[in-house]
Amino acid sequence: MAYDRYDETTSSLLLALKEEEQWAASYLKSELQESQIDALRRFYGDEYGDEVDGRSRVTTREVYELIQWLRPDLRRAFTSGDKVFEFEGVTAESDQYADEATDLVNHVFLSDNEGERELDAFIFDGLLQRVGVMACEWREAEYSPAQEVTGINSIQFQALQADPETEILAQDVRQDAPDEAHQDGLYIDLKIKRRTKDAYPEVFAIAPEDFRVAARTVDLQSARYAGDIVRMMRGEAKRKWPDYAEEIDAHHGDTGGFNTDERRAERFRDLEGWDAGSVRDGKGDDADEIEIMREYIRHDLDQDGMPELIRCYRLGDCLLEHEEVDEHIYAHWTPIPVPHRLFGLSIYDEAKDIQRTKTVLLRNMLDSVYFSVVPRVGADTTKVSQRGLDALLTVRPGVVIETNGPPADAVFPFVTPDLSQSALNAMQWMDRVGESRTGVNRSAQPMDPDLLHDTAKGVELLQNAASVRKEEIARNLAVGLQVLGMKLYRLLHKHQNEARSVKIAGQWRNIEPQAWKATVRCTVSVGLGTGAREKQMAMLQLIQGDQIAWVQAYGPGTPVVTPEHLHNLVTEKLRLLGFKSPAKFFGDPVVQNPETGEVQPFVPQPAPDPNMAKVQAQIQEGQARLQLDAQKMQVGAQIDAQKAQVDAQVRQMEAEAGAQADARKAELDAQIAKMRAEGELTIMREKAVLEAQLKREQMQFEMQMALAQFEFEKEIAREKLTIQREQAEAKASMNGSASSTTGPSFGGKPG
């Protein structure tokens, strides 16, 4: 790759990285590669390569047995309880946050991460390959792929804005006709992604063949150069470093992988084809696995005369990323430290010659037994037929050997003495050598039948000696875990920007790492106890007896033995019994106030002095009588006062009731007078209206009567005139008849 893409400072950093990585890889290969490869072979019980056909090829497994005995015991020593790390403040101000740090860091290690599995790998690598490496780094939150949400209303938009698990990448607001769901007429289109996993400190073990460190490093925390190989798919690398997608696509081959490190090939030797490289290497596919160097180097990047610690990600000659950091991510341990060296010795180094020697002795013992059971035979070819010779060469029970003459003259065996007992004695001696070296012996292993015949004192001495060696290895492991614990503490303090809610001992607690102080110290307790568990339980019983005696003598309020001390002892006893947390059986004596967040320890009341019990009883009796008399006087005064108060209240109520009755009566009288006046006025009005109406009706009646009388009189007059006319006509008619008879008549019809 051309270096003209980088400036002079970055180019010098890249050259320094390549040079340091080359020296580190050469150093690790020259010092460790062969021993680590052979350690894996001895752990698996492979043959040595010097086997002879026809002879025993069996191998012993001392390396495997020793590691498998130490491995679970060491893991249980640190994870049998619920606290791997414990923090204490260096100052009074920082000490108040120590318990919170202890709870959260252990929760992160054991719950957020698969802490027990990573710790097991950490222990295994150290026991077998001289060094175990564990790292922790801040893992950012993970999100789902971006998705589009269209046509939501304002209420839904506000809900998504308030959701802490949702991040809005883009938004578009449009106005349209309102409906029942969009009463304001706003239609919102969003592009969002949802958080699928919160950010947390990730803890992981690193395979020894993937680790790099500067040659002759003594202290890893101040190493000039350290790094490891990160494997990821090509597509993942392009998403993480999109500016270098072209260089990532063009890269082929490994960086310190299978093709250049035989240790990784040995680790995956049972997988066909893996010793030659990645199965998909060279295809240019985004799913190809590539190896990226994650490196920490002390380099004067800003040319100020002081080297800074720079974290870099590099793919071959391509520097993908670099930035200045406070510390690297690695913590290491070695079972048997060698002063002034980073890498010490492993259990393999202590047991490899024992395994080799016992393998030779076991093979010779088996060969001796075999030769004594099936000895070699001499034969006279002149007296044994060809078929007889073939039968002699075939070791098979009951085979017939043809001879020419007596068989005793033709065939005679070579008697080989059985020396297996001598070889067995030598193997037992080698077992004692191994026990003295490693501290793992049969006396420390449960249910050994040979121990039934040993004295109790001798067994105890052997167990104590074994415990001392194992405890020394465990303390070396604890040093590496202390470094890891402090790195986890600093990661949470730096990156955990909001309160974290965790469940501790059955109670939910809100912890804010931002409030922690940097002045704390991490401790890792070593609690071994496979063979000495009963002894440790007996010691705890003695301590508990002293605690009870102290509380009985000085009362439960004594500061020497507090409820927290008793709770710690019970926790330790339960840990020895195999329970991780005492929350199932006992509560926490320190409770956090959910409203204020303050820690409120339980404070018991001190017990009374038994010597003062009688005096206190007399004093209490006199005080009770005085209190009774005072209470009687107080009750009498209260009764009198209450009676006077009741009488005054009754008189006041009577006066108020009389005044209220008078006022009410006056009010009622006024209302009655008013109602009477209004009724009389209403009656007068109605009477006037009725009289006026009556007069009108009377006048109308009179007029009608007058009119009717007039009409009647008129009709009568008309009738009279009609009658008179008829009478006149009738008279005239009569007068006419008479004049015609008697003489002429004069005149006519009147008028």
C-alpha angles and dihedrals in degrees: 000000000000115000094208089093089073131060122243095268094050092045091054089050091051092050091048091051093051092047094048092046091051093050092045093049092047091048094049092046094048095045105032114012100084094042093047092049091049090046090058090048093050090047090054091044097241122175118264096231097244096090119138124219112252094022130094115285098184120131130202122233106219093139091051094045095048094048093045090052094048098039101068092036092056093044092050090048090066105028104038088098131040095258122072093159128039124189130203129184122249089207132034090250094054095041092072089066096045095092092049091050091049092052097045098042092050090047090052093048099044103029110025090042132033088253098168093052093047091046090052091054089046090053095043094051092051095046094048107027104030096249136054118195126197126177138190129197137165112268113205121227117280121231135196119245114282114273134188124238116191137190100014122154130237094266092053090047092054090049091054090047091054094046108102091201093060128074119195111219100177139355138194124192121199133179119230141150111308121242137172093287096038104042092160092050093240118138115188127199118196140186109208143165126206127221110243098177131022123235114267142156108274118214121199139161119237122218111243092237090057094052124094128192134167117268117266093014111164102179117035094203091061097036117141091224134013133159148143141212118264115199120204139147118272091243092054091052091051091051091050095045106025093165089066099043092120093053091046091052091048094051118101130174135032133294105224090331135128096317094054104030120055092191092073091046089052091050091055097033093124091062110084114237097008093106089068098053141277114341091229098036117135099020095105091230122148087233092060114118114238130184119232123188115232104198139178115200134172103231135155095239098162094043094236096131094255118096113230127207106253125192113211138181112205134180107194106296093349116097102207100180141353134178140157115260137181098236142349124257102241134109123175142184137193123199097224111026120211111208116252093012130097094214118054130175131299135213086259090060090053097045106033096089090044090052091047093049094046090048090056092045093047092049092049091047092052091045089051092051091046094050091047092051095040105026125189115263132215118215135191103228091205091059100037121071124226090256089051091053090051089051090051091052090051111073103211131139115253097010116158117237113203114216136176099233134347111356091222089063094045103041129036126170126229104231111222115196116234106246095169092112091060091050090047091053090050090051091051089052089052088051090058090049090053092048092052091050101046105024091233108122139156091255090062091050116085125247098015105165093209090064090065088075096045125091117260092237093052092049090049092052091050092048092049091050091050091047091053092056093045091046090053090053090046092052090053088052090048090058090059091046091051090058090049092048093054091048090052090049092052093045092054092044091051104039108024097091098170135047115279120217112211135166111240121180091344095310129101114235132184111222125188110198090187088074093056122109125232093228100088135117127220122217129185115203118219111219110176118171120142096124098017100047094112090048092051091048090052090051090051089051089056091050091049090051090054090049093051091048091051093049091048091050100044104020133249092286095068114122091217094071112026129174088258090058091051090047091052091053092049089048091054092049092050090048090056088050090054102260115132098202133025091213091101092061108019135032127231113267089209112067126186118225105238092211102045100020091227121143111243114191120203110255113196122211114252116253118246120259107260091215091059096046096100094046091047090049091054092045090048091049092051090045088050092053092047090047090049093051092045090048090051092051091044091049092049092049089047090051092050092046091047091049093050089046091050092049092050090047091050092050092046090048091049092050091046090047092051092048090047090049093050092046089047092049092049089048091050092047091051090048091048092048090047091048091047092050091046089048093050091047090049091049092049090049092048090045092051090047091049093046091049090048090047091051091049091049091046092050090047089049092047091048090048090048091047091049091046091048090048091050090045093049089045090052091047091051090049090050091048092051090048091050092045091050091048090049090048092049091047091049090047091051090051092048092052093054090052096050093051088055103042106024142301121322128218132211128022143232111334117255 
